[in-house]
Amino acid sequence: MKRIALAVAAACLAAYTTTSPPASAQPAFRAEGKSLRQIYEYLHANPELSLQEKNTSAILAAEMKRLGFTVTTGVGDAWTKARAISEYGKLEDGVGGYGLVAVMQNGPGPVLMIRADMDALPLVEKTGLPYASKARDIAYSGEEAGVMHACGHDIHMTTWIGTARALATRKSEWKGTLVMIAQPAEEIGLGAMAMINDGLFTRFPKPDHVIALHDHAGLPAGMMGVGSGFVMANVDSIDLTITGKGGHGAYPQDTRDPIVVASRIVTTLQTLVSREIDPLDSAVVTVGAFNGGFKHNIIPDEVKLQLTVRSFADATREKLLAGIERIARAEAQAAGLDPAAAINMNVKADHTPSLYNEPELATRLGGVLRSTLGEANVTTATPSMAGEDFARYGRTAEDIPVMLLWLGAVKRDAWEAAQKPGGKPLPSLHSSEYAPDPDPTIDAGVKAMTASAIELLK
């Protein structure tokens, strides 16, 4: 079972001996000479799960080489494999770090890094598109599942290729160094960490800026959203185990019921956001799973809760995590349990930090986009409590300004219909019915990223 994606260690692994990256597989499809629409349809129909992006990476590498970039594959591979062995004591077939770095030098000047992500989701596609994915693979749970680009990474990669093509043919308009990176494993929050820990900012030219885009399921195709400051959230996953004393449901006096304790914890947790966080701040505490017991008349020994916790400011994150543990221990003590023995709280290491768009960069690129796409096609993006490991590129010691742009991807008639009272809701990202409108989306994305790159490579 390819379950490496389930676990992210509590801290980055220490230095390791770098091994040669795996040889790229001969891609089943060559982007050379193909239109962007053809590339998009192939990528959509042939998705690969996190840490399994072997063919996808090979396709992108071949195209970058054709355009004249110096290409390095397997960036993050040694770190990823060391992580897998550390977690499971073995390495599953096909699991690896398929990060790609392509460098084009064009004289002295700034260094710009442009990132796209490659992985898909374990989801059965229900769009009905002629190029819909029929792929199946082993999901993170260890079970067979469908595979679908339900988060638009196929759009991201196609736009990335289109931008590289444009910049390679317009070298007279910019100077400096262009670093194009294709990142694996965004969906499990591991890919950026793997590439950074494999020397992304030391083995390759250190960027002055890192930019990327992400398709948006609430904006019409052809529009761009520009956000400044915090635009995406800290994301933490927490496993909380409550251990009580089980027994017969008819004799509760002889037990310490962990279901009651867990229920009180769930209820009291709601006060963390409503009564302990500034109303002008943003925070979410959601209990997504409550698992305990297996029969009507048996009080179980333990209950397991699974939580997702979201915030923007790091101080708010620390307050929420401390508050969850405090409330859990207090409710256990109130029930007559020893909190140290009754409560086990595990903050999963797949933490994704909040994404902060550098305001000066947002203002600069916002102006470029308005000139390129027109005022009517650029809007101010509202912050989201979703997470994106793109944030890690701006969270290193190098303190590099980063910018994530939102790319509208919805068919305009569907978007307009959804705005009317009683209109049909639009499928969200990660929906089995999510289907971007490819041509106007890719066209706007390429124009936006090319113009942004030329602006930053002056």
Backbone hydrogen bonds, N-H to C=O, Kabsch-Sander energy under -0.5 kcal/mol:
donor,donor_aa,acceptor,acceptor_aa,energy
3,R,1,M,-1.9
6,L,3,R,-1.9
7,A,3,R,-0.5
7,A,4,I,-1.1
18,T,16,Y,-0.6
31,A,29,F,-0.5
34,K,31,A,-2.4
39,I,35,S,-2.2
40,Y,36,L,-2.7
41,E,37,R,-2.4
42,Y,38,Q,-2.1
43,L,39,I,-2.7
44,H,40,Y,-2.7
45,A,41,E,-2.2
46,N,42,Y,-1.2
50,S,120,A,-0.5
52,Q,49,L,-2.0
54,K,52,Q,-1.5
57,S,53,E,-2.4
58,A,54,K,-1.7
59,I,55,N,-2.2
60,L,56,T,-2.0
61,A,57,S,-2.6
62,A,58,A,-2.2
63,E,59,I,-1.8
64,M,60,L,-2.3
65,K,61,A,-2.3
66,R,62,A,-1.9
67,L,63,E,-1.5
68,G,65,K,-1.3
69,F,64,M,-2.4
70,T,103,V,-3.0
71,V,69,F,-0.7
72,T,101,V,-2.8
74,G,99,G,-0.5
75,V,99,G,-2.3
76,G,74,G,-0.5
77,D,74,G,-2.1
80,T,76,G,-2.5
81,K,77,D,-2.7
82,A,78,A,-2.3
83,R,79,W,-2.1
84,A,80,T,-2.4
85,I,81,K,-2.5
86,S,82,A,-2.3
87,E,83,R,-2.3
88,Y,84,A,-2.8
89,G,85,I,-2.2
90,K,84,A,-0.6
95,V,92,E,-1.4
96,G,51,L,-1.8
98,Y,96,G,-0.8
99,G,75,V,-0.9
100,L,182,A,-2.2
101,V,72,T,-2.5
102,A,180,M,-2.9
103,V,70,T,-2.5
104,M,178,L,-2.7
106,N,107,G,-0.6
106,N,176,G,-3.1
112,L,177,T,-2.7
113,M,209,H,-2.3
114,I,179,V,-2.6
115,R,211,I,-2.1
116,A,181,I,-2.1
118,M,183,Q,-2.2
120,A,48,E,-2.4
121,L,148,M,-3.0
123,L,121,L,-1.6
125,E,123,L,-0.6
126,K,432,S,-3.0
132,A,129,L,-1.8
134,K,45,A,-0.6
137,D,145,A,-2.6
139,A,137,D,-0.6
139,A,143,E,-3.6
142,G,139,A,-1.9
145,A,137,D,-2.9
147,V,135,A,-1.6
148,M,121,L,-2.5
150,A,148,M,-1.7
156,H,152,G,-2.2
157,M,153,H,-2.5
158,T,154,D,-2.0
159,T,155,I,-2.6
160,W,156,H,-2.2
161,I,157,M,-2.4
162,G,158,T,-2.5
163,T,159,T,-2.6
164,A,160,W,-2.3
165,R,161,I,-2.6
166,A,162,G,-2.2
167,L,163,T,-2.7
168,A,164,A,-2.1
169,T,165,R,-1.3
170,R,166,A,-0.8
173,E,170,R,-2.0
174,W,171,K,-1.0
175,K,457,L,-2.6
176,G,106,N,-1.3
177,T,110,P,-2.7
178,L,104,M,-3.0
179,V,112,L,-3.2
179,V,177,T,-0.5
180,M,102,A,-3.2
180,M,178,L,-0.6
181,I,114,I,-2.9
181,I,179,V,-0.6
182,A,100,L,-2.2
183,Q,116,A,-3.4
183,Q,181,I,-0.6
189,G,186,E,-1.7
190,L,185,A,-2.0
191,G,185,A,-1.7
194,A,190,L,-2.4
195,M,191,G,-2.3
196,I,192,A,-2.6
197,N,193,M,-2.5
198,D,194,A,-0.7
198,D,195,M,-0.5
199,G,196,I,-1.5
200,L,195,M,-1.4
202,T,199,G,-1.2
203,R,199,G,-3.4
204,F,199,G,-0.6
208,D,111,V,-3.3
209,H,111,V,-1.1
210,V,401,P,-1.8
211,I,113,M,-2.5
212,A,403,M,-1.9
213,L,115,R,-0.5
214,H,405,L,-2.4
216,H,407,L,-2.9
219,L,216,H,-0.8
221,A,410,V,-3.0
222,G,408,G,-0.9
223,M,220,P,-1.8
224,M,377,N,-2.5
225,G,406,W,-2.6
226,V,379,T,-2.6
227,G,225,G,-0.5
229,G,357,N,-2.5
231,V,355,L,-2.6
232,M,355,L,-1.2
233,A,386,A,-2.6
234,N,311,S,-4.1
235,V,352,T,-2.6
236,D,309,V,-2.3
238,I,307,L,-2.3
239,D,346,N,-2.6
240,L,238,I,-0.6
240,L,305,L,-2.8
241,T,239,D,-0.5
241,T,344,N,-2.8
242,I,303,V,-3.0
243,T,241,T,-0.6
243,T,342,A,-2.7
244,G,242,I,-0.6
244,G,301,D,-3.7
245,K,256,R,-2.1
247,G,299,I,-1.9
249,G,297,N,-3.3
251,Y,248,H,-1.7
254,D,251,Y,-2.0
255,T,252,P,-1.9
256,R,245,K,-2.1
261,V,257,D,-1.7
262,A,258,P,-2.8
263,S,259,I,-2.2
264,R,260,V,-2.3
265,I,261,V,-2.3
266,V,262,A,-2.6
267,T,263,S,-2.2
268,T,264,R,-2.8
269,L,265,I,-2.5
270,Q,266,V,-0.6
270,Q,267,T,-0.9
271,T,268,T,-1.9
272,L,269,L,-1.6
273,V,269,L,-0.6
274,S,270,Q,-1.5
275,R,271,T,-2.6
276,E,271,T,-0.7
276,E,272,L,-1.0
277,I,272,L,-0.6
277,I,273,V,-0.5
281,D,278,D,-2.4
284,V,310,R,-2.2
286,T,308,T,-2.6
288,G,286,T,-0.8
288,G,306,Q,-2.1
289,A,306,Q,-1.4
291,N,304,K,-2.9
292,G,290,F,-0.5
293,G,302,E,-0.5
298,I,295,K,-1.4
299,I,247,G,-3.2
303,V,242,I,-2.1
304,K,291,N,-3.3
305,L,240,L,-3.3
306,Q,289,A,-2.0
307,L,238,I,-2.6
308,T,286,T,-2.5
309,V,236,D,-2.6
310,R,284,V,-2.6
311,S,234,N,-1.3
312,F,282,S,-0.8
317,R,313,A,-1.9
318,E,314,D,-2.3
319,K,315,A,-1.8
320,L,316,T,-2.3
321,L,317,R,-2.5
322,A,318,E,-2.2
323,G,319,K,-2.1
324,I,320,L,-2.4
325,E,321,L,-1.7
326,R,322,A,-2.3
327,I,323,G,-2.6
328,A,324,I,-2.3
329,R,325,E,-2.3
330,A,326,R,-2.3
331,E,327,I,-2.4
332,A,328,A,-1.8
333,Q,329,R,-2.3
334,A,330,A,-2.3
335,A,331,E,-1.1
336,G,333,Q,-1.8
337,L,332,A,-2.4
341,A,338,D,-0.9
342,A,338,D,-2.7
343,I,339,P,-2.1
344,N,241,T,-2.2
344,N,342,A,-0.5
346,N,239,D,-3.0
346,N,344,N,-0.5
347,V,345,M,-0.6
348,K,237,S,-2.9
348,K,346,N,-0.8
349,A,8,V,-0.7
352,T,235,V,-2.0
355,L,232,M,-1.5
356,Y,354,S,-0.5
357,N,229,G,-3.0
357,N,355,L,-0.6
358,E,356,Y,-0.6
358,E,402,V,-1.8
362,A,358,E,-2.5
363,T,359,P,-2.4
364,R,360,E,-2.1
365,L,361,L,-2.9
366,G,362,A,-2.1
367,G,363,T,-1.7
368,V,364,R,-1.4
369,L,365,L,-2.7
370,R,366,G,-2.0
371,S,367,G,-1.8
372,T,368,V,-2.0
373,L,369,L,-3.4
374,G,369,L,-0.6
374,G,370,R,-1.3
377,N,374,G,-1.5
378,V,375,E,-1.5
379,T,224,M,-2.7
381,A,226,V,-1.6
381,A,379,T,-0.6
384,S,231,V,-2.6
391,A,388,E,-1.8
392,R,389,D,-1.6
393,Y,390,F,-1.6
394,G,391,A,-1.4
395,R,392,R,-1.3
399,D,396,T,-1.7
403,M,210,V,-1.8
405,L,212,A,-2.5
405,L,403,M,-0.5
406,W,225,G,-2.6
407,L,214,H,-2.9
408,G,223,M,-2.9
408,G,406,W,-0.6
409,A,216,H,-1.5
409,A,219,L,-1.3
410,V,219,L,-2.2
415,W,411,K,-2.6
416,E,412,R,-2.9
417,A,413,D,-2.1
418,A,414,A,-1.8
419,Q,415,W,-1.1
419,Q,416,E,-0.5
420,K,416,E,-0.6
420,K,417,A,-0.9
423,G,420,K,-2.5
430,H,150,A,-2.9
431,S,150,A,-0.5
431,S,428,S,-1.5
434,Y,431,S,-1.5
437,D,409,A,-2.5
441,T,437,D,-1.5
442,I,438,P,-3.2
443,D,439,D,-2.4
444,A,440,P,-2.1
445,G,441,T,-2.3
446,V,442,I,-2.7
447,K,443,D,-2.2
448,A,444,A,-2.6
449,M,445,G,-2.6
450,T,446,V,-2.5
451,A,447,K,-2.3
452,S,448,A,-2.2
453,A,449,M,-2.4
454,I,450,T,-2.4
455,E,451,A,-2.0
456,L,452,S,-2.0
457,L,453,A,-1.3
458,K,455,E,-0.6
